[in-house]
Amino acid sequence: MTFTDEEPGEAEVPLLGGDVTEGIVRKGMTVRRPVGPASERVRRLLTALEQRGFDASPRHLGTDRAGRDVLTFLPGEVAVRPWPTWVGDDRRAASVARLLRRYDDAAEQVGLPAWATSTGPPDPPPVPSAGPPTLLGHRDVTPENVVFRDGEAAALIDFDLARPSARVEEVANLLLWWGAWMHEDDRQEAVGTVDPVARGALLVDAYGLDDASRRRIVPVSREIAERSWSSMQHRAETLGGGWRRMWDEGIGDVILRRQTWLAEHAAVLAAAVDPGGV
């Protein structure tokens, strides 16, 4: 579907903050994104979410004359780097967990049709213990990809990394970015004083993670960290662009430090997120 601009001469304003996709701009109350490998899947996902009444994601409006995807612009507060201090706030973090739960509930209704499972090469070893995927997970819930209004998480943006997932994998991603489940040296100042043990318990409670997934969350987080190094290297070598830049800037070392940190703190993290299992 071709999108027709009501104000074709309206200025385009670059939107900053993403690591990979370049050339994203705001034009009026729309966002224009260059077409990429994930575009067709994202279009279908956003349309399916809209059909199910989910109101916390952009709407896909079509493509413009330049061939770019046109999405609705979602007003609100979005973090850019360096992250603002409010990223470390417990109340805000808990609201992200609740928003992610809302999204996952809606995505589970969408299910995993054929278009949702064509996501490229399989993940490298180890084979995840998360269980079979049940939904198209967002899997990139960074502070840059959450829109806040009145101090509450109101919407998710940037679905380029969406892929078949189990809920426990979604929460593992949540814990990485909002629970500071990473090496101390790699935490931005905004989350420098966040206690990952207490924050982990807060987030899994706010999401409402089931008991079985709570028992798996630490092993799954470690497995994701192990696979992440190979995945990032592969993307840097095959896709280039922002992936190459991130790799050259040392993301591989960041991932290795995360692996070590998760291994060293596995027991205390597991006890925090699943106190009944101790």
Backbone as a ProteinNet text record, in pm:
[ID]
protein_1_A
[PRIMARY]
MTFTDEEPGEAEVPLLGGDVTEGIVRKGMTVRRPVGPASERVRRLLTALEQRGFDASPRHLGTDRAGRDVLTFLPGEVAVRPWPTWVGDDRRAASVARLLRRYDDAAEQVGLPAWATSTGPPDPPPVPSAGPPTLLGHRDVTPENVVFRDGEAAALIDFDLARPSARVEEVANLLLWWGAWMHEDDRQEAVGTVDPVARGALLVDAYGLDDASRRRIVPVSREIAERSWSSMQHRAETLGGGWRRMWDEGIGDVILRRQTWLAEHAAVLAAAVDPGGV
[TERTIARY]
84.2	0	87.9	62	138.9	78	163.2	118.2	134.5	29.4	32.9	46.7	150.1	172.3	68.5	4.8	-87	-10.1	111	196.9	331.8	342.8	465.5	589.7	574.5	690.4	734.5	669.6	701.1	842	912.1	1051.7	1064.8	1175.1	1207.1	1310.1	1284.2	1372.3	1434.2	1567.9	1631.2	1597.7	1572.2	1549.2	1673.9	1731.4	1857.1	1832	1932.3	1924.5	1942.7	1911.3	1926.1	2070.2	2100.9	2236.3	2260.8	2158.4	2179.9	2116.4	1986	1915.4	1942.6	1992.8	2022.9	1918.6	1903.5	1812.9	1669.1	1641.7	1505.4	1475	1361.3	1324.8	1179.2	1149.8	1011.3	965.2	845	784.2	640.8	615.7	483.9	456	344.1	308.5	335	434.3	474.9	624.2	665.5	806.8	836.4	949	989.5	1113.1	1104	1213.5	1256.6	1388	1435.1	1395.7	1364.9	1327.6	1451.5	1434.9	1544.3	1495.7	1582.7	1546.5	1424.9	1402.8	1292.8	1163.4	1164.9	1052.4	919.7	917.8	791.3	733.7	818.9	771.9	716.9	785.8	740.7	607.7	591.8	464.6	349.9	369.5	263.5	234.8	340.9	322.4	244.4	284	214.9	68.9	43.4	-95	-175.7	-114.9	-184.1	-212.2	-118.9	-140.9	-254.9	-256.8	-365.1	-500.2	-506.1	-632	-682.1	-590.8	-628.9	-645.4	-642.1	-670.2	-554.1	-432.4	-316.1	-278.7	-277.1	-259.7	-124.2	-29.4	99.7	214	184.6	287.1	248.5	343.7	309.2	214.9	146.2	64.6	142.4	135.5	199.4	101.3	142.1	53.2	78.3	186.4	220.7	364.1	395.5	528.9	515.7	615.3	609.9	674.9	683	736.4	883.8	952.5	1093.5	1110.8	999.5	1006.9	1026	1016.5	1035.3	905.1	917.4	800.3	754.3	623.9	565	487.5	526.4	462.5	406.6	310.1	261.8	369.3	381	471.4	401.2	468.3	410.3	473	397.6	454.1	484	582.8	620.3	768.5	816.6	954.5	1030.6	1141.3	1223.5	1367.9	1435.3	1573.4	1667.2	1768.7	1881.5	2007.5	2118.3	2241.8	2319.1	2379.1	2374	2234.1	2195	2060.3	2032.2	1911.4	1872.9	1860.6	1865.2	1864.9	1739.1	1627.3	1502.8	1504.9	1600.6	1611.1	1637.8	1698	1726.3	1612.4	1499.9	1387.6	1309.9	1285.9	1214.3	1073.5	1003.2	864.1	856.4	946.3	947.8	982.5	1082	1122.6	1007.8	935.7	822.2	715.1	697.1	597	638.7	769.1	816.6	782.2	801.1	767.3	619.2	534.6	390	354.2	419.7	395.6	439.4	555.7	602.9	507.1	450	351.3	229.1	183.8	70.9	103.4	223.3	262.7	267.6	330.9	343.7	207.6	115	-20.5	-84.1	-66.5	-123	-51	81.8	159.4	127.9	96.4	61	-71	-160.2	-283.8	-253.6	-152.9	-112.2	-56.7	16.1	73.8	198.5	228.8	348.6	312.7	245.5	217.2	346.8	336.9	456.6	542.8	480	558.7	637.9	592.6	660.3	781.7	790.2	899	1010.6	994.2	1099	1191.6	1280	1361.7	1509.2	1546.9	1687.4	1751.4	1884.3	1954.7	1923	1928.3	1900.3	2007	1969.8	2066.6	2178.6	2299.9	2409.8	2390.3	2468.8	2459.6	2490.5	2452.2	2383.3	2233.8	2174.8	2031.3	1959.8	1869.4	1806.4	1717.9	1715.8	1630.3	1500.7	1471.5	1354.1	1224.2	1230.8	1108.1	1066.1	962.7	920.5	868.9	894.5	842.8	691.5	629.9	483.5	438.1	533.4	496.4	613.4	584.3	688.4	735.1	843.6	891.4	957.7	953.1	1017.6	1168.9	1221.1	1360.3	1460.7	1413.8	1505.4	1446.8	1411.3	1340.4	1440.7	1520.9	1616.9	1544.3	1607	1543.4	1513.7	1591.8	1567.3	1442.6	1391	1276.9	1147.9	1143.3	1022.6	980.2	853.5	797.7	726.2	762.1	700.4	607.7	499.7	410.7	374.1	392.1	362.7	435.8	558.9	641.1	610.3	520.4	482.2	515.2	563.1	588.5	456.6	448.4	322	324.9	443	448.4	587.7	592.4	717.2	736.7	861.9	895	1012.8	1043.1	1155.6	1144.4	1075.3	1050.5	1141.1	1253.1	1339.3	1396.7	1413.9	1471.6	1365	1238.9	1131.2	1151.2	1135.3	1153.2	1080.4	1056.5	986.8	1056.8	978.4	1035.4	942.1	1001.1	925.6	923	825	814.8	940.6	1002.3	1120.3	1233.6	1239	1341.2	1311.8	1184.9	1147.3	1189.4	1164.7	1198.5	1349.9	1422.7	1569.1	1620.4	1560.6	1599.2	1562.8	1446.5	1404.2	1504.3	1549.6	1643.1	1779.2	1819.7	1946.5	1944.3	1840.5	1839.3	1783	1682.9	1618.5	1653.5	1717.7	1759.4	1907.9	1981.3	2127.4	2195.6	2143.6	2205.8	2321.9	2425.3	2545.5	2662	2781.5	2899.9	2895.8	2946.6	2944.2	3010.1	3117.7	3191	3109.9	3005.4	2928.8	2793.5	2766	2640.5	2655.6	2557.5	2559.2	2533.7	2572.9	2563	2421.5	2322.5	2183.1	2143.6	2206.8	2174.9	2293.2	2388.4	2508.2	2482	2376.9	2345.8	2231.3	2181.5	2073.3	2126.9	2056.3	2091.1	2026.6	2105.4	2045.2	1968.2	2000.8	1928.8	1787.3	1778.7	1647.5	1567.4	1633.9	1563.5	1512.6	1590.6	1545.5	1416.5	1410.3	1288.5	1170.8	1196.3	1090.9	1033.7	1120.4	1076	1000.1	1047.3	974.6	838.6	831.3	701.7	608	660.8	577.3	528.8	611.4	570.6	469.5	482.3	396.1	445.9	577.7	637.2	597.4	563.2	519.2	636.4	604.6	706.5	808.8	762.8	855.8	954.8	907.9	996.2	1091.6	1046.4	1136.3	1255	1228.4	1337.7	1435	1387.6	1473.3	1539	1498.6	1539.7	1691	1758.3	1903.3	1975.3	1946.2	2009.6	1981.8	1859.8	1826.7	1905	1917.9	1996.2	2140.9	2195.3	2333.2	2345.1	2248.5	2252.1	2241.8	2154.8	2140.6	2271.7	2338.2	2466.7	2570.5	2568	2662.7	2635.3	2508.2	2474	2495.5	2482.8	2486.5	2619.5	2729	2860.8	2869.4	2831.7	2837.4	2739.1	2620.7	2520.1	2567.9	2627.1	2674.5	2788.9	2878	2988.3	2934.5	2836.9	2778.5	2712	2636.7	2569.4	2670.1	2776.8	2879.6	2942.8	2967.2	3035.1	2942.5	2814.1	2723.4	2637.5	2603.3	2514.8	2588.8	2703.4	2780.8	2706.7	2727	2656.2	2673.5	2560.3	2564.9	2614.7	2586.6	2636.4	2789.3	2848.6	2994	3052.4	2987.4	3036.3	3034	2924	2914.7	3023.2	3047.6	3150.1	3288.3	3315.6	3445.8	3464.5	3353.9	3362.4	3370.5	3366.8	3392.9	3274.4	3161.6	3045.4	3074.7	3166.4	3202.5	3260.4	3346	3403.8	3297.6	3203.3	3092.6	3014.3	2988.1	2912.3	2990.5	3120.6	3202.3	3201.4	3207.5	3200.7	3063.8	2958.8	2825.4	2818.4	2875.6	2877.1	2943	3057.4	3130.3	3049.3	2989.6	2912	2793.3	2721.6	2606.1	2647.9	2760.4	2808.3	2843.5	2908.3	2951.8	2834.8	2727.1	2614	2491.3	2507.4	2392.6	2311	2377.1	2305.3	2221.6	2279.5	2206.4	2093.8	2115.4	2009.5	1893.4	1925.8	1821.4	1738.5	1804.2	1732.2	1640	1681.1	1600.6	1475.1	1488.9	1373.8	1283.1	1333.5	1252.6	1276.6	1235.6	1262.1	1198.6	1089.7	1025.3	1103.7	1200.7	1278.6	1402.6	1431.7	1551.9	1531.3
-119.2	0	124.4	216.3	339.6	445.9	508.5	614.2	748.1	828.2	959.7	1066.9	1148.4	1256.2	1365.9	1404.8	1518.3	1649.6	1650.7	1768.7	1725	1708.3	1652.7	1736.3	1865.7	1949.9	1958.5	1884	1890.4	1839.8	1906.5	1872.7	1736.3	1669.2	1541.7	1565.4	1509.6	1527.3	1392.7	1380.2	1252.2	1210.2	1080.4	1023.2	945.9	984.9	926.3	827.2	745.4	656.6	510.5	467.8	327.1	289.4	160.6	112.6	71.3	24.3	-43.9	28	50.9	105.4	254.8	293.4	433.1	490.3	622	686.6	694.3	670.7	681.9	829.1	876.1	1016.5	1028.4	1140.7	1176.7	1280.4	1262.4	1359.4	1379.8	1494.4	1517.9	1417.5	1349.7	1247.8	1107.2	1096.8	966.1	947	820.9	783.4	709.9	743.1	675.8	591.4	463.1	369.2	304.8	300.6	229.8	82.5	25.8	-115	-201.3	-307	-398.6	-541.5	-635.4	-777.5	-810.8	-734	-765.1	-692.6	-608.8	-518	-589.7	-691.9	-758.6	-823.9	-886.2	-948.7	-844.1	-731	-625.1	-567.8	-548.1	-497.1	-589.1	-717.9	-813.9	-818.9	-811.1	-815.1	-693.5	-574.9	-454	-454.3	-503.4	-511.8	-610.8	-725.2	-826.3	-774.3	-699.7	-641.7	-540.5	-457.7	-359.7	-429.3	-536.9	-609.6	-668.6	-693.2	-750.3	-644.1	-518.5	-410.9	-369.4	-414.9	-374.1	-231.6	-141.1	0.9	55.2	-32.4	12.1	-17.5	-9.7	-24.8	64.5	99.3	182.7	110.4	186.3	131.9	144.5	40.3	47.4	109.2	219.2	295.1	269.6	201.1	175.9	215.1	237	282.3	413.6	500.3	629.2	619.5	730.9	730.9	693.1	709.5	671.4	524	452.2	310	280	381.3	361.1	319.2	239	206.9	331.9	351.8	465.5	412.1	456.2	414.7	536.9	515.8	626.1	666.1	795.8	846.1	839.5	782.2	768.9	874	976.7	1081.6	1030.5	1092.1	1054.4	1074.9	1016.8	1031.6	902.7	914.2	799	829.4	733.9	753.9	757.9	841.9	839.3	828.9	795.1	777.6	908.2	935	854.8	855.6	741.2	726.9	829.1	883.9	973.8	897.1	969.3	904.7	822.9	860.3	788.5	643.7	605.4	464.7	376.2	432.1	355	348.9	411.6	419.4	287.9	237.1	110	114.9	224.5	232.8	228.3	299.8	298.2	158.9	97	-36.4	-135.9	-129.7	-220.5	-196.7	-70.7	-42.2	-99.7	-107.4	-171.6	-320.3	-383.2	-525.4	-549.1	-462.5	-477.9	-455.2	-358.1	-333.6	-453.4	-509.2	-625.9	-742.3	-758.8	-865	-841.4	-717.1	-685.8	-719.8	-682.1	-713.3	-863.7	-936.4	-1081.2	-1150	-1101.7	-1157.7	-1138	-1017.9	-990.4	-1070.7	-1078.3	-1151.7	-1300.5	-1352	-1493.4	-1520.1	-1422.1	-1436.3	-1441.4	-1366	-1368.8	-1505.8	-1565.3	-1697.1	-1690.8	-1801.8	-1810.8	-1860.5	-1777.5	-1815.1	-1824.2	-1869.2	-1892.5	-1767.4	-1650.8	-1528.8	-1493	-1542.7	-1511.1	-1598.4	-1711.1	-1805.5	-1796.6	-1714.8	-1698.3	-1586.1	-1618.4	-1515	-1526.4	-1609.1	-1619.3	-1741.5	-1743	-1861.1	-1888.6	-2015.5	-2048.3	-1992.2	-1977.9	-1932	-2033.2	-1987	-2079.6	-2152.5	-2260.2	-2330.7	-2234.9	-2268.5	-2391.7	-2387.1	-2504.3	-2512.9	-2457.1	-2362.5	-2299.2	-2395.8	-2376.9	-2458.2	-2385.1	-2280.1	-2197.9	-2269.2	-2375.4	-2441.6	-2391.4	-2450.8	-2412.1	-2268.8	-2197.4	-2060.3	-2059.8	-1959.2	-1946.6	-1813.2	-1723.9	-1590.1	-1527	-1419.4	-1341.4	-1236.3	-1267.2	-1179.8	-1054.6	-947.2	-821.6	-836.5	-884.6	-922.9	-807	-684.1	-569.2	-454.4	-485.6	-387.9	-296.7	-228.6	-133	-4.8	78.8	206.7	291.8	273.9	349.8	303.5	186.8	129.2	126.7	206.4	216.6	362.8	388.4	523.6	539	643.7	671.2	791.8	784.5	898.9	909.3	1026.2	1048.8	948.1	916.2	828.2	680.9	642.6	502.3	456.8	333.4	276.6	263.5	325.4	331.6	258	239.2	175.6	121.2	20.5	-36	7.1	32.6	64.6	-21.7	-18.2	-89.9	-240.9	-305	-448.8	-528.1	-469.2	-535.1	-667.8	-685	-809.5	-908.3	-878.6	-969.9	-1106.6	-1211.3	-1347.3	-1445.6	-1567.9	-1666.7	-1685	-1678.3	-1676.9	-1743.9	-1788.6	-1824.4	-1701.8	-1695.4	-1579.4	-1561.1	-1670	-1658.5	-1588	-1601.5	-1531	-1381.7	-1346.7	-1205.6	-1143	-1214.7	-1160.8	-1156	-1250	-1244.6	-1116.6	-1078.3	-953.5	-833.3	-838.3	-733	-716.5	-827.6	-823.2	-767.8	-796	-741.8	-590	-531	-386.2	-309	-363.6	-291	-347.1	-462.8	-522.6	-514.4	-454.4	-441.7	-576.9	-677.4	-809.4	-811.8	-740.4	-729.7	-692	-699.8	-666.9	-520.8	-497.2	-362.2	-259.8	-299.2	-205.8	-160.3	-233.8	-204.1	-139.4	-108.7	-42	108.3	167.7	312.5	374.3	499.1	566.7	564.3	571.6	575.4	451.6	337.6	213.5	166.8	256.4	219.2	178.6	232.4	198.6	98.1	49.2	-49.6	-182.4	-241.5	-373.4	-477.6	-551.8	-646.4	-759.2	-789	-894.5	-846.7	-730.9	-676.4	-638	-578.5	-538	-660.2	-767.5	-889.3	-941.9	-944.8	-990.9	-899.7	-768.4	-671.7	-695.1	-717.3	-727.7	-856.6	-968.4	-1093.7	-1092.2	-1026	-1012.7	-922.4	-809.1	-715.1	-777.1	-857.8	-925.8	-1035.7	-1097.9	-1210.8	-1340.6	-1360	-1479.7	-1603.4	-1710.5	-1832.6	-1901.5	-1992.7	-2056.4	-2134.3	-2208.5	-2288	-2198.5	-2086.5	-1993.9	-1924.4	-1897.6	-1839.4	-1931.7	-2061	-2155	-2160.4	-2123.7	-2131.6	-1999.4	-1889.7	-1759.2	-1738.6	-1785.4	-1765.9	-1853.4	-1984.1	-2063.4	-2008.8	-1964.5	-1909.9	-1781.2	-1696.5	-1573.4	-1605.4	-1707.4	-1746.1	-1802.2	-1882	-1938.1	-1828.3	-1731	-1620.1	-1543.2	-1521.4	-1451.5	-1530.5	-1662.6	-1745.1	-1737.1	-1743.8	-1738	-1598.3	-1497.9	-1360.2	-1324.9	-1377.2	-1343.9	-1388.1	-1513	-1564.7	-1492.1	-1461.7	-1392.3	-1253	-1180.7	-1046.4	-1049.8	-1145.7	-1158	-1187.4	-1278	-1313.5	-1192.1	-1115.1	-998	-893.3	-876.8	-780.2	-818	-948.2	-994	-998.7	-1026.8	-1045.6	-923.4	-845.6	-731.3	-598.1	-593.9	-470.8	-358	-235.4	-119.6	-103.3	-80.2	-61.6	-183.1	-302.7	-424.4	-426	-390	-385.8	-282.6	-167.3	-62.6	-108.3	-171.4	-219.1	-322	-411.5	-513.7	-449.6	-354.5	-287.6	-206.5	-161.3	-82.6	-169.2	-302.4	-390.2	-460.3	-470.7	-537.8	-683.9	-745.2	-883.9	-898.8	-804.7	-809.3	-783.4	-695.1	-669.6	-797.9	-873.1	-997.7	-1100.1	-1108.9	-1203.5	-1167.7	-1039.3	-998.2	-1030.7	-1017.4	-1053.3	-1201.9	-1284.6	-1428.7	-1459.4	-1396.8	-1419.6	-1372.1	-1253.5	-1198.3	-1287.4	-1334	-1420.9	-1551.5	-1605.9	-1730.3	-1709.8	-1599.1	-1572.8	-1542.9	-1488	-1447.1	-1535.2	-1647.2	-1731.7	-1772.5	-1814.9	-1867.3	-1759.6	-1641.9	-1536.9	-1480.6	-1474.4	-1428.3	-1526.7	-1655	-1757.9	-1753.8	-1733.8	-1728	-1606.7	-1497.1	-1375.4	-1387	-1444.6	-1449.3	-1568.1	-1667.8	-1785.6	-1826.7	-1741.1	-1772.9	-1902.7	-1943.6	-2068.9	-2190.6	-2171.3	-2285	-2311.1	-2221.5	-2238.1	-2345.1
0	0	0	-93.2	-102.2	-11.7	68.1	158.3	87.9	87.6	24.6	131.1	119.5	215.6	198.3	308.7	303.6	293.1	351.2	344.9	288.7	155.7	98	123.6	147.5	169.7	314.4	401.8	544.7	570.9	663	689.9	755.8	725.6	788.8	898.7	1016	1131.4	1166.1	1162.3	1196	1338.5	1356.2	1488.5	1528.2	1640.3	1685.2	1796.9	1824.8	1940	1907.8	1785.7	1752.1	1724.1	1740.8	1717.6	1573.3	1504.8	1377.8	1259.2	1265.6	1149.8	1135.9	1020.2	993.1	897.8	900.4	807.3	853.4	981.9	1034	1060.3	1010.8	1028.4	1071.3	1134.1	1163.7	1061.9	1011.7	921.6	966.7	1028.4	1085.2	1195.3	1185.6	1284.3	1231.3	1143	1091.5	1110	1104.8	1106.6	976.8	913.4	789.7	819.8	783	808.3	676.9	649.9	531	537.1	422.5	415.6	437.7	518.1	546.4	549.1	587.6	587.3	673	780.2	871.9	836.8	734.7	711.1	689.9	605.6	576.4	700.9	781.1	904.4	1001.4	1012.4	1102.8	1055.6	925.7	872.9	912.7	892.2	922.6	1072.2	1152.4	1297.3	1345.1	1302.1	1346.4	1302.7	1183.3	1135.8	1218.8	1250	1330.9	1471.4	1528.6	1661.2	1657.4	1554	1540.1	1529.3	1453.2	1435.6	1566.5	1659.3	1788.3	1896.3	1858.1	1951.7	2038.7	2008.3	2087.1	2047	2144	2114.4	2155.3	2187.5	2239.1	2142.6	2013.9	1910.4	1793.8	1707.6	1592.1	1496.3	1414.1	1306.3	1175.5	1093.7	962.6	864.3	801.4	713.9	565.8	532.6	393.4	365.5	238.4	198.9	123	140	71.3	-66.6	-136.1	-272.4	-276.9	-164.6	-156.5	-122.4	-105.3	-73.7	72.8	158	301.3	368.4	474.1	554.8	628.6	631.7	702.6	822.1	941.1	1065.6	1136.4	1223.4	1305.8	1406	1429.9	1532.3	1667	1766.1	1899.5	1990.8	2028.5	2113.1	2253	2315	2450.5	2473.2	2579	2623.9	2593.8	2519.6	2483.7	2521.5	2581.2	2623.8	2503.5	2512.3	2419.9	2504.3	2440.2	2515.8	2524.2	2640.5	2763.5	2824	2879.4	2933.1	3042.7	3046.4	3155.6	3287.1	3396.4	3527.9	3552.6	3487.9	3515.8	3468.7	3385.7	3345.3	3467.1	3570.5	3690.6	3790.3	3759.2	3852.6	3857.9	3978	3994.8	3936.4	3960	3914.4	3762	3698.7	3551.8	3499.7	3561.9	3516.7	3529.3	3640.7	3659.5	3554.2	3514.2	3411.6	3276.5	3250.2	3127	3129.2	3244.7	3256.9	3230.7	3283.4	3261	3114	3051.4	2909.2	2825.5	2857.5	2783.1	2799.4	2918.1	2938.7	2849	2840.8	2752.8	2608.1	2566.2	2428.6	2406.4	2497.3	2479.9	2477.9	2559.7	2557.4	2419.9	2363.2	2230.7	2122.9	2132.6	2032.4	2035.9	2153.8	2162.4	2090.4	2088	2010.2	1860.2	1817.6	1676.5	1640.5	1735.5	1712.4	1626.6	1560	1477.4	1337.5	1258.8	1120.3	1040	916.4	834.9	822.7	808	791.1	916.5	1032.5	1158.2	1182	1116.1	1142.6	1040.1	937.7	836.8	881.4	974.1	1037.7	1005.9	908	874.9	936.4	946.7	996.8	1142.3	1185.1	1325	1417.3	1544.6	1642.9	1656.8	1687.3	1711.9	1843.6	1869.7	1997.9	2112.3	2237.6	2275.4	2244.2	2231.9	2208.9	2331.8	2315.1	2431.8	2509.3	2640.4	2726.7	2758	2681.3	2710.2	2679.6	2600.3	2558.7	2422.3	2363.8	2229.4	2225.6	2116.8	2105.6	2092.9	2150.6	2145.8	2088.4	2062.3	2016	1942.4	1871.6	1805.9	1905.5	1976	2082	2028.4	2105.5	2066.4	2070.3	2180.8	2201.2	2190.4	2206.4	2203.1	2284.6	2410.1	2493.6	2564.2	2485.2	2539.3	2579.2	2661.7	2694	2570.9	2463.9	2341.3	2267.1	2303.2	2231	2312.1	2418	2500.8	2507.5	2478.7	2486.1	2620.3	2694.2	2824.3	2814.2	2891.1	2907.7	3055.1	3111.6	3253.7	3342	3304.8	3386.4	3375.4	3284.7	3267.5	3125.7	3113.3	2981.3	2906.4	2787.9	2714.8	2582.1	2523.2	2391.5	2364.3	2277.4	2227.5	2083.1	2045.3	1907.2	1863.1	1735.4	1674.8	1694.6	1602.1	1609	1514.9	1474.1	1375.8	1424.1	1554.9	1607.3	1653.2	1626.8	1667.1	1603.1	1685	1633.3	1724.8	1675.4	1758.3	1892.2	1999.3	2133.8	2232.5	2341.8	2461.1	2552	2639.3	2728.5	2813.3	2854.1	2938.6	2863.9	2732.2	2654.6	2648.7	2641.8	2646.8	2779.7	2888.2	3019.9	3038.7	2981	2987.6	2922.1	2810.7	2745.2	2831.4	2894.4	2986.9	3100.9	3156.9	3269.3	3228.1	3106	3058	3059.8	3002.8	2983.8	3101.8	3169.8	3278.8	3415.9	3419.5	3545.1	3570.1	3475.5	3485.9	3500.3	3429.8	3432.7	3334.4	3370.4	3288	3378.8	3326.3	3405.1	3449.5	3569.3	3625.8	3533	3466.2	3381	3259.7	3227.8	3106.7	3135.1	3261.3	3295.8	3279.2	3213.9	3203.2	3340.3	3354.6	3483.8	3538.8	3452.6	3497.4	3575.6	3546.5	3618.2	3702.5	3724.9	3799.1	3942.6	4003.7	4142.6	4154.5	4042.1	4045.3	4097.6	4192.7	4244.5	4153.1	4074.6	3980.6	4047.8	4172	4243.4	4277.3	4343	4378.5	4254.8	4156	4034.5	3958.2	3958.8	3891.9	3952.1	4085	4152.3	4119.8	4118.7	4087.9	3948.1	3851.2	3712.6	3684.6	3737	3710.5	3780	3896	3963.3	3883.2	3835.3	3760.3	3629.8	3567	3443.6	3472.9	3590.4	3624	3564.1	3567.3	3508	3587.3	3516.6	3583.9	3653.5	3744.3	3827.3	3745.3	3646.1	3565.5	3492.1	3441	3370.4	3466.4	3588.6	3688.7	3714.8	3716.9	3741.3	3623.6	3504.9	3386.2	3349.8	3412.7	3363.3	3367.7	3471.1	3477.6	3375.4	3366.9	3260.4	3120.9	3096.4	2964.5	2938.4	3039	3023.2	2988.3	3051.3	3021.5	2880.1	2839.5	2703.8	2598.1	2623	2528.8	2517.8	2630.7	2627.8	2548.9	2562.4	2486.8	2337.2	2298.7	2156.6	2098.8	2184	2137	2072.2	2126.1	2070.2	1925	1898.5	1761.6	1670.3	1723.4	1642.8	1602.8	1697.7	1667.8	1567.2	1582.7	1486.9	1346.4	1339	1209.6	1145	1222.5	1166.4	1121.2	1199.3	1160.6	1027.2	1008.6	887.5	766.5	788.2	674.8	644.7	747.3	727.4	726.3	795	797.6	866.5	820.1	873.4	1023.1	1091	1235.5	1310.1	1257.2	1321.4	1320	1205.9	1194.8	1290	1296.8	1385.8	1530.5	1573.8	1711.6	1740.6	1644.5	1666	1677.2	1589.5	1592.4	1720	1778.8	1902.2	2027	2010.5	2123.7	2184.4	2111.3	2169.6	2201.5	2125.4	2155.1	2294.8	2335	2469.3	2575.9	2545.6	2638.5	2664.1	2558.1	2571.1	2652	2629.3	2706	2854.1	2885.1	3026.2	3084.9	3005.8	3053.5	3085.5	3000.1	3025.1	3159.4	3183.8	3308.8	3428.5	3417	3528.4	3560.9	3460.3	3484.4	3550.1	3508.7	3568.9	3716	3746.5	3883.8	3976.9	3924.4	4008	3990	3922.8	3888.3	4010.5	4116	4232.3	4300.6	4322.1	4393.1	4305.8	4175.7	4086.1	4083.7	4077.3	4075.6	4203.1	4316.6	4443.8	4449.8	4385.1	4389.1	4303.6	4184.3	4093.2	4120.7	4192.7	4224.7	4368.9	4464.6	4605.3	4649.8	4586.3	4623.4	4582.8	4490.6	4444	4525.5	4620.8	4702.9	4808.3
[MASK]
++++++++++++++++++++++++++++++++++++++++++++++++++++++++++++++++++++++++++++++++++++++++++++++++++++++++++++++++++++++++++++++++++++++++++++++++++++++++++++++++++++++++++++++++++++++++++++++++++++++++++++++++++++++++++++++++++++++++++++++++++++++++++++++++++++++++++++++++++++++

